[in-house]
Amino acid sequence: MHLAELQQGDTATVLGVAQGEAYCQLCALGLNAGAEVELVRSLSRKSLLIIRVDGFDIALRNETARTVKIRMEHGR
């Protein structure tokens, strides 16, 4: 499953980030394996996602969010 598949309010754990253009920037933003993320909201029909990681809100394009592999948290 990828970060772009989350629905508003969902939380997940990052499993990894695909190597590519945005890899270093995503890791620097805290999207490393084991990080907990939450989808705060999506804008423009999910073309822009606002996610929360380590208490910070980050805006990501949908195609960038698809490079982040996640595991959904259970019990919500």
OpenMM code with the backbone's topology and positions (N, CA, C; nanometers):
from openmm import Vec3, app, unit

residues = "MET HIS LEU ALA GLU LEU GLN GLN GLY ASP THR ALA THR VAL LEU GLY VAL ALA GLN GLY GLU ALA TYR CYS GLN LEU CYS ALA LEU GLY LEU ASN ALA GLY ALA GLU VAL GLU LEU VAL ARG SER LEU SER ARG LYS SER LEU LEU ILE ILE ARG VAL ASP GLY PHE ASP ILE ALA LEU ARG ASN GLU THR ALA ARG THR VAL LYS ILE ARG MET GLU HIS GLY ARG".split()
positions = [
    Vec3(0.0853, -0.1172, 0.0000),
    Vec3(0.0000, 0.0000, 0.0000),
    Vec3(0.0901, 0.1238, 0.0000),
    Vec3(0.0405, 0.2307, -0.0608),
    Vec3(0.1186, 0.3532, -0.0715),
    Vec3(0.0499, 0.4682, 0.0015),
    Vec3(0.1267, 0.5665, 0.0395),
    Vec3(0.0778, 0.6825, 0.1141),
    Vec3(-0.0402, 0.7506, 0.0447),
    Vec3(-0.0406, 0.7534, -0.0866),
    Vec3(-0.1478, 0.8186, -0.1623),
    Vec3(-0.2823, 0.7478, -0.1463),
    Vec3(-0.2828, 0.6262, -0.0940),
    Vec3(-0.4061, 0.5491, -0.0788),
    Vec3(-0.4787, 0.5754, 0.0533),
    Vec3(-0.4170, 0.6498, 0.1439),
    Vec3(-0.4817, 0.6795, 0.2718),
    Vec3(-0.6042, 0.7677, 0.2529),
    Vec3(-0.6980, 0.7544, 0.3435),
    Vec3(-0.8145, 0.8419, 0.3499),
    Vec3(-0.7934, 0.9400, 0.4655),
    Vec3(-0.8636, 1.0506, 0.4625),
    Vec3(-0.8484, 1.1523, 0.5663),
    Vec3(-0.8661, 1.0913, 0.7043),
    Vec3(-0.7695, 1.1186, 0.7938),
    Vec3(-0.7740, 1.0681, 0.9310),
    Vec3(-0.7041, 0.9356, 0.9512),
    Vec3(-0.6720, 0.8642, 0.8419),
    Vec3(-0.6014, 0.7360, 0.8530),
    Vec3(-0.4585, 0.7575, 0.9007),
    Vec3(-0.4090, 0.6602, 0.9774),
    Vec3(-0.2692, 0.6613, 1.0184),
    Vec3(-0.2014, 0.5354, 0.9655),
    Vec3(-0.0712, 0.5448, 0.9458),
    Vec3(0.0046, 0.4318, 0.8923),
    Vec3(0.1492, 0.4430, 0.9365),
    Vec3(0.2220, 0.3342, 0.9160),
    Vec3(0.3660, 0.3303, 0.9430),
    Vec3(0.4385, 0.3216, 0.8100),
    Vec3(0.5410, 0.4030, 0.7941),
    Vec3(0.6202, 0.4023, 0.6712),
    Vec3(0.7074, 0.2765, 0.6701),
    Vec3(0.7024, 0.2043, 0.5580),
    Vec3(0.7878, 0.0867, 0.5394),
    Vec3(0.9133, 0.1224, 0.4620),
    Vec3(0.9018, 0.2213, 0.3748),
    Vec3(1.0174, 0.2626, 0.2964),
    Vec3(0.9787, 0.3603, 0.1876),
    Vec3(1.0798, 0.4213, 0.1273),
    Vec3(1.0618, 0.5178, 0.0198),
    Vec3(1.1368, 0.4668, -0.1018),
    Vec3(1.0715, 0.4674, -0.2182),
    Vec3(1.1358, 0.4225, -0.3414),
    Vec3(1.2492, 0.5173, -0.3792),
    Vec3(1.3561, 0.4619, -0.4300),
    Vec3(1.4676, 0.5427, -0.4785),
    Vec3(1.4190, 0.6251, -0.5971),
    Vec3(1.4600, 0.7486, -0.6054),
    Vec3(1.4200, 0.8350, -0.7146),
    Vec3(1.4562, 0.9787, -0.6840),
    Vec3(1.3994, 1.0679, -0.7636),
    Vec3(1.4313, 1.2099, -0.7506),
    Vec3(1.4032, 1.2664, -0.6122),
    Vec3(1.2922, 1.2271, -0.5526),
    Vec3(1.2494, 1.2867, -0.4260),
    Vec3(1.2967, 1.2098, -0.3035),
    Vec3(1.3721, 1.1014, -0.3214),
    Vec3(1.4108, 1.0161, -0.2088),
    Vec3(1.4768, 1.0930, -0.0953),
    Vec3(1.5797, 1.1696, -0.1251),
    Vec3(1.6537, 1.2422, -0.0207),
    Vec3(1.5659, 1.3453, 0.0505),
    Vec3(1.4811, 1.4158, -0.0261),
    Vec3(1.3940, 1.5159, 0.0356),
    Vec3(1.2916, 1.4504, 0.1276),
    Vec3(1.2346, 1.3383, 0.0842),
    Vec3(1.1352, 1.2705, 0.1671),
    Vec3(1.1978, 1.2184, 0.2959),
    Vec3(1.3153, 1.1619, 0.2864),
    Vec3(1.3845, 1.1138, 0.4074),
    Vec3(1.4169, 1.2301, 0.5009),
    Vec3(1.4590, 1.3425, 0.4459),
    Vec3(1.4905, 1.4605, 0.5274),
    Vec3(1.3664, 1.5157, 0.5964),
    Vec3(1.2485, 1.4934, 0.5376),
    Vec3(1.1227, 1.5395, 0.5973),
    Vec3(1.0726, 1.4438, 0.7055),
    Vec3(1.1422, 1.3317, 0.7253),
    Vec3(1.1032, 1.2378, 0.8302),
    Vec3(1.0291, 1.1156, 0.7807),
    Vec3(1.0160, 1.0999, 0.6508),
    Vec3(0.9461, 0.9837, 0.5960),
    Vec3(1.0426, 0.8667, 0.5813),
    Vec3(1.0901, 0.8205, 0.6948),
    Vec3(1.1825, 0.7077, 0.7015),
    Vec3(1.1076, 0.5850, 0.7519),
    Vec3(1.1636, 0.4674, 0.7287),
    Vec3(1.1029, 0.3433, 0.7760),
    Vec3(1.0752, 0.3533, 0.9260),
    Vec3(0.9541, 0.3180, 0.9649),
    Vec3(0.9142, 0.3215, 1.1053),
    Vec3(0.8409, 0.4475, 1.1471),
    Vec3(0.8452, 0.5519, 1.0654),
    Vec3(0.7768, 0.6776, 1.1003),
    Vec3(0.6250, 0.6585, 1.0921),
    Vec3(0.5534, 0.7205, 1.1851),
    Vec3(0.4074, 0.7180, 1.1823),
    Vec3(0.3583, 0.8418, 1.1095),
    Vec3(0.2639, 0.8219, 1.0177),
    Vec3(0.2090, 0.9319, 0.9388),
    Vec3(0.0572, 0.9307, 0.9476),
    Vec3(-0.0014, 1.0477, 0.9293),
    Vec3(-0.1470, 1.0624, 0.9269),
    Vec3(-0.1831, 1.1507, 0.8083),
    Vec3(-0.2884, 1.1114, 0.7358),
    Vec3(-0.3376, 1.1979, 0.6291),
    Vec3(-0.4311, 1.2995, 0.6920),
    Vec3(-0.3898, 1.4256, 0.6929),
    Vec3(-0.4684, 1.5332, 0.7529),
    Vec3(-0.5824, 1.5720, 0.6600),
    Vec3(-0.5487, 1.5933, 0.5317),
    Vec3(-0.6524, 1.6221, 0.4316),
    Vec3(-0.5925, 1.6139, 0.2925),
    Vec3(-0.6825, 1.6079, 0.1958),
    Vec3(-0.6388, 1.6088, 0.0561),
    Vec3(-0.7063, 1.7258, -0.0134),
    Vec3(-0.6350, 1.7827, -0.1079),
    Vec3(-0.6837, 1.8994, -0.1805),
    Vec3(-0.6855, 1.8690, -0.3297),
    Vec3(-0.7658, 1.9419, -0.4020),
    Vec3(-0.7720, 1.9317, -0.5479),
    Vec3(-0.7896, 1.7876, -0.5943),
    Vec3(-0.8922, 1.7232, -0.5400),
    Vec3(-0.9234, 1.5841, -0.5772),
    Vec3(-0.8054, 1.4904, -0.5589),
    Vec3(-0.7420, 1.5021, -0.4439),
    Vec3(-0.6286, 1.4193, -0.4015),
    Vec3(-0.5025, 1.4410, -0.4843),
    Vec3(-0.4925, 1.5515, -0.5572),
    Vec3(-0.3674, 1.5773, -0.6287),
    Vec3(-0.2623, 1.6335, -0.5335),
    Vec3(-0.3066, 1.6861, -0.4187),
    Vec3(-0.2154, 1.7367, -0.3161),
    Vec3(-0.2613, 1.6811, -0.1818),
    Vec3(-0.1690, 1.6196, -0.1088),
    Vec3(-0.2004, 1.5591, 0.0203),
    Vec3(-0.1279, 1.6332, 0.1310),
    Vec3(-0.1980, 1.6567, 0.2409),
    Vec3(-0.1366, 1.7141, 0.3601),
    Vec3(-0.1239, 1.5995, 0.4599),
    Vec3(0.0005, 1.5656, 0.4931),
    Vec3(0.0247, 1.4582, 0.5884),
    Vec3(0.0948, 1.5140, 0.7110),
    Vec3(0.0778, 1.4448, 0.8224),
    Vec3(0.1447, 1.4838, 0.9466),
    Vec3(0.2451, 1.3747, 0.9826),
    Vec3(0.3690, 1.4173, 1.0039),
    Vec3(0.4752, 1.3259, 1.0460),
    Vec3(0.5591, 1.3990, 1.1504),
    Vec3(0.5806, 1.3363, 1.2636),
    Vec3(0.6577, 1.3953, 1.3751),
    Vec3(0.6043, 1.5323, 1.4169),
    Vec3(0.4722, 1.5501, 1.4117),
    Vec3(0.4103, 1.6752, 1.4548),
    Vec3(0.4123, 1.7868, 1.3524),
    Vec3(0.4661, 1.7612, 1.2336),
    Vec3(0.4714, 1.8627, 1.1288),
    Vec3(0.3792, 1.8251, 1.0142),
    Vec3(0.3117, 1.9239, 0.9569),
    Vec3(0.2287, 1.9014, 0.8394),
    Vec3(0.3118, 1.9263, 0.7148),
    Vec3(0.3028, 1.8341, 0.6211),
    Vec3(0.3806, 1.8382, 0.4975),
    Vec3(0.2852, 1.8226, 0.3799),
    Vec3(0.3031, 1.9018, 0.2771),
    Vec3(0.2240, 1.8899, 0.1543),
    Vec3(0.3035, 1.8085, 0.0533),
    Vec3(0.2391, 1.7057, -0.0021),
    Vec3(0.3023, 1.6216, -0.1033),
    Vec3(0.2103, 1.6070, -0.2234),
    Vec3(0.2696, 1.6068, -0.3412),
    Vec3(0.1913, 1.5757, -0.4608),
    Vec3(0.1562, 1.4274, -0.4566),
    Vec3(0.0451, 1.3928, -0.5175),
    Vec3(-0.0018, 1.2547, -0.5197),
    Vec3(0.1042, 1.1615, -0.5778),
    Vec3(0.1674, 1.2009, -0.6880),
    Vec3(0.2672, 1.1127, -0.7506),
    Vec3(0.3887, 1.0922, -0.6604),
    Vec3(0.4228, 1.1898, -0.5782),
    Vec3(0.5326, 1.1733, -0.4828),
    Vec3(0.4893, 1.0809, -0.3694),
    Vec3(0.3662, 1.0963, -0.3218),
    Vec3(0.3144, 1.0117, -0.2140),
    Vec3(0.3086, 0.8654, -0.2554),
    Vec3(0.2961, 0.8386, -0.3842),
    Vec3(0.2931, 0.7003, -0.4330),
    Vec3(0.4286, 0.6313, -0.4215),
    Vec3(0.5343, 0.7057, -0.3945),
    Vec3(0.6670, 0.6444, -0.3789),
    Vec3(0.6940, 0.5999, -0.2354),
    Vec3(0.5986, 0.6293, -0.1447),
    Vec3(0.6156, 0.5951, -0.0025),
    Vec3(0.5289, 0.4737, 0.0299),
    Vec3(0.5931, 0.3618, 0.0594),
    Vec3(0.5218, 0.2388, 0.0933),
    Vec3(0.4875, 0.2412, 0.2416),
    Vec3(0.3634, 0.2020, 0.2751),
    Vec3(0.3157, 0.2095, 0.4135),
    Vec3(0.2463, 0.0799, 0.4554),
    Vec3(0.2240, 0.0692, 0.5871),
    Vec3(0.1406, -0.0350, 0.6453),
    Vec3(0.0344, 0.0365, 0.7268),
    Vec3(-0.0908, 0.0061, 0.7011),
    Vec3(-0.2009, 0.0685, 0.7745),
    Vec3(-0.1979, 0.0260, 0.9206),
    Vec3(-0.2335, 0.1212, 1.0085),
    Vec3(-0.2458, 0.0921, 1.1506),
    Vec3(-0.3853, 0.0324, 1.1748),
    Vec3(-0.3919, -0.0699, 1.2575),
    Vec3(-0.5192, -0.1324, 1.2895),
    Vec3(-0.5731, -0.0754, 1.4208),
    Vec3(-0.7035, -0.0926, 1.4408),
    Vec3(-0.7644, -0.0495, 1.5643),
    Vec3(-0.8234, 0.0903, 1.5593),
    Vec3(-0.8318, 0.1482, 1.4426),
    Vec3(-0.8934, 0.2809, 1.4297),
    Vec3(-1.0404, 0.2648, 1.4063),
] * unit.nanometer
topology = app.Topology()
chain = topology.addChain("A")
for resn in residues:
    res = topology.addResidue(resn, chain)
    for name in ("N", "CA", "C"):
        topology.addAtom(name, app.Element.getBySymbol(name[0]), res)
